[in-house]
Amino acid sequence: MLSIIILIGAYRYYAQLAERFGKVKWHFGLLAIGVYLGTQVILGLSYGFYLASTNPESLDNVNYTGFSAVNIVSWLISLVAVWAVYEVLARKFKREKLYKPSIDIQKIGEISED
């Protein structure tokens, strides 16, 4: 349940960034979902490999639901990954906006129909 709330928040967070810079909102919303779920999968596989290598019998008793220390840490790491990618995109869009010629410059030389 908490993951669904985090996914909705991440989607909206990235969609607002895309809207601010005139990009397609749902593309970046899906990117947020992909970053979060990808981080969760990588962390889950890493933890599974760790458990399998240290104590193979412990894999039979793994509980994938509920609040455990591993789940909370993976949520936090995934949120940090979502935030880091957001910051990278925000900086990239700001740089693009600085170098993009303005509308007035693009209209120089056009024939007006007044």
C-alpha positions as a Markdown table, in Angstrom:
| # | Residue | x | y | z |
|---|---|---|---|---|
| 1 | Met | 0.0 | 0.0 | 0.0 |
| 2 | Leu | 2.8 | 2.4 | 0.9 |
| 3 | Ser | 4.5 | 1.7 | -2.4 |
| 4 | Ile | 1.3 | 2.7 | -4.3 |
| 5 | Ile | 1.2 | 6.0 | -2.5 |
| 6 | Ile | 4.9 | 6.6 | -3.2 |
| 7 | Leu | 4.4 | 5.7 | -6.9 |
| 8 | Ile | 1.5 | 8.2 | -7.2 |
| 9 | Gly | 3.5 | 10.9 | -5.5 |
| 10 | Ala | 6.6 | 10.2 | -7.7 |
| 11 | Tyr | 4.4 | 10.3 | -10.8 |
| 12 | Arg | 2.9 | 13.7 | -9.9 |
| 13 | Tyr | 6.3 | 15.1 | -8.9 |
| 14 | Tyr | 7.8 | 14.3 | -12.3 |
| 15 | Ala | 4.7 | 15.4 | -14.1 |
| 16 | Gln | 4.9 | 18.8 | -12.5 |
| 17 | Leu | 8.5 | 19.1 | -13.6 |
| 18 | Ala | 7.6 | 18.2 | -17.1 |
| 19 | Glu | 4.7 | 20.7 | -17.1 |
| 20 | Arg | 7.0 | 23.5 | -15.9 |
| 21 | Phe | 9.4 | 23.0 | -18.8 |
| 22 | Gly | 6.8 | 22.2 | -21.5 |
| 23 | Lys | 7.5 | 18.5 | -21.8 |
| 24 | Val | 5.0 | 15.6 | -22.1 |
| 25 | Lys | 3.8 | 14.9 | -18.5 |
| 26 | Trp | 3.0 | 11.2 | -18.7 |
| 27 | His | 6.4 | 10.3 | -20.2 |
| 28 | Phe | 8.1 | 11.7 | -17.2 |
| 29 | Gly | 5.5 | 10.2 | -14.8 |
| 30 | Leu | 6.2 | 6.8 | -16.3 |
| 31 | Leu | 10.0 | 7.5 | -15.9 |
| 32 | Ala | 9.4 | 8.1 | -12.2 |
| 33 | Ile | 7.5 | 4.9 | -11.9 |
| 34 | Gly | 10.3 | 3.1 | -13.7 |
| 35 | Val | 13.0 | 4.5 | -11.5 |
| 36 | Tyr | 11.2 | 3.6 | -8.3 |
| 37 | Leu | 10.3 | 0.1 | -9.4 |
| 38 | Gly | 13.7 | -0.5 | -11.0 |
| 39 | Thr | 15.4 | 0.4 | -7.8 |
| 40 | Gln | 13.0 | -1.8 | -5.8 |
| 41 | Val | 13.7 | -4.8 | -8.1 |
| 42 | Ile | 17.5 | -4.3 | -7.9 |
| 43 | Leu | 17.4 | -4.0 | -4.1 |
| 44 | Gly | 15.2 | -7.0 | -3.8 |
| 45 | Leu | 17.4 | -9.1 | -6.0 |
| 46 | Ser | 20.5 | -8.0 | -4.2 |
| 47 | Tyr | 19.0 | -8.8 | -0.8 |
| 48 | Gly | 17.8 | -12.2 | -2.1 |
| 49 | Phe | 21.2 | -13.0 | -3.4 |
| 50 | Tyr | 22.7 | -12.0 | -0.1 |
| 51 | Leu | 20.3 | -14.2 | 1.8 |
| 52 | Ala | 20.9 | -17.1 | -0.6 |
| 53 | Ser | 24.7 | -16.9 | -0.3 |
| 54 | Thr | 24.8 | -16.6 | 3.5 |
| 55 | Asn | 22.0 | -19.0 | 4.5 |
| 56 | Pro | 20.1 | -20.8 | 1.8 |
| 57 | Glu | 17.5 | -22.2 | 4.3 |
| 58 | Ser | 16.4 | -18.7 | 5.3 |
| 59 | Leu | 14.8 | -18.2 | 1.8 |
| 60 | Asp | 11.9 | -20.5 | 2.8 |
| 61 | Asn | 10.9 | -18.2 | 5.6 |
| 62 | Val | 11.0 | -14.8 | 3.8 |
| 63 | Asn | 7.9 | -12.6 | 4.3 |
| 64 | Tyr | 7.5 | -10.2 | 1.4 |
| 65 | Thr | 4.7 | -8.2 | 3.0 |
| 66 | Gly | 4.6 | -5.9 | 6.0 |
| 67 | Phe | 7.0 | -3.5 | 7.5 |
| 68 | Ser | 10.5 | -4.9 | 8.0 |
| 69 | Ala | 13.8 | -3.1 | 8.3 |
| 70 | Val | 14.7 | -4.2 | 4.8 |
| 71 | Asn | 11.5 | -2.9 | 3.3 |
| 72 | Ile | 11.8 | 0.5 | 5.0 |
| 73 | Val | 15.4 | 0.8 | 3.9 |
| 74 | Ser | 14.5 | -0.1 | 0.3 |
| 75 | Trp | 11.7 | 2.4 | 0.3 |
| 76 | Leu | 14.1 | 5.1 | 1.5 |
| 77 | Ile | 16.8 | 4.2 | -1.1 |
| 78 | Ser | 14.2 | 4.2 | -3.9 |
| 79 | Leu | 12.9 | 7.6 | -2.8 |
| 80 | Val | 16.5 | 8.9 | -2.9 |
| 81 | Ala | 16.9 | 7.5 | -6.4 |
| 82 | Val | 13.7 | 9.1 | -7.6 |
| 83 | Trp | 14.8 | 12.4 | -6.1 |
| 84 | Ala | 18.3 | 12.2 | -7.6 |
| 85 | Val | 17.0 | 11.5 | -11.1 |
| 86 | Tyr | 14.5 | 14.4 | -10.6 |
| 87 | Glu | 17.4 | 16.8 | -9.7 |
| 88 | Val | 19.4 | 15.7 | -12.7 |
| 89 | Leu | 16.5 | 16.2 | -15.0 |
| 90 | Ala | 15.7 | 19.7 | -13.5 |
| 91 | Arg | 19.3 | 20.8 | -14.0 |
| 92 | Lys | 19.3 | 19.5 | -17.6 |
| 93 | Phe | 16.0 | 21.3 | -18.4 |
| 94 | Lys | 17.3 | 24.5 | -16.9 |
| 95 | Arg | 20.4 | 24.4 | -19.0 |
| 96 | Glu | 18.3 | 23.6 | -22.1 |
| 97 | Lys | 16.1 | 26.6 | -21.4 |
| 98 | Leu | 19.1 | 28.9 | -21.1 |
| 99 | Tyr | 20.5 | 27.9 | -24.4 |
| 100 | Lys | 17.2 | 27.8 | -26.3 |
| 101 | Pro | 16.6 | 30.8 | -28.4 |
| 102 | Ser | 13.5 | 32.8 | -27.5 |
| 103 | Ile | 10.4 | 33.1 | -29.6 |
| 104 | Asp | 11.2 | 36.6 | -30.6 |
| 105 | Ile | 14.5 | 35.6 | -32.1 |
| 106 | Gln | 12.8 | 32.9 | -34.1 |
| 107 | Lys | 10.3 | 35.3 | -35.5 |
| 108 | Ile | 12.9 | 37.7 | -36.9 |
| 109 | Gly | 12.6 | 37.7 | -40.7 |
| 110 | Glu | 9.1 | 36.3 | -40.9 |
| 111 | Ile | 6.5 | 38.2 | -42.8 |
| 112 | Ser | 3.7 | 39.4 | -40.6 |
| 113 | Glu | 0.1 | 39.3 | -41.9 |
| 114 | Asp | -1.2 | 42.4 | -40.1 |
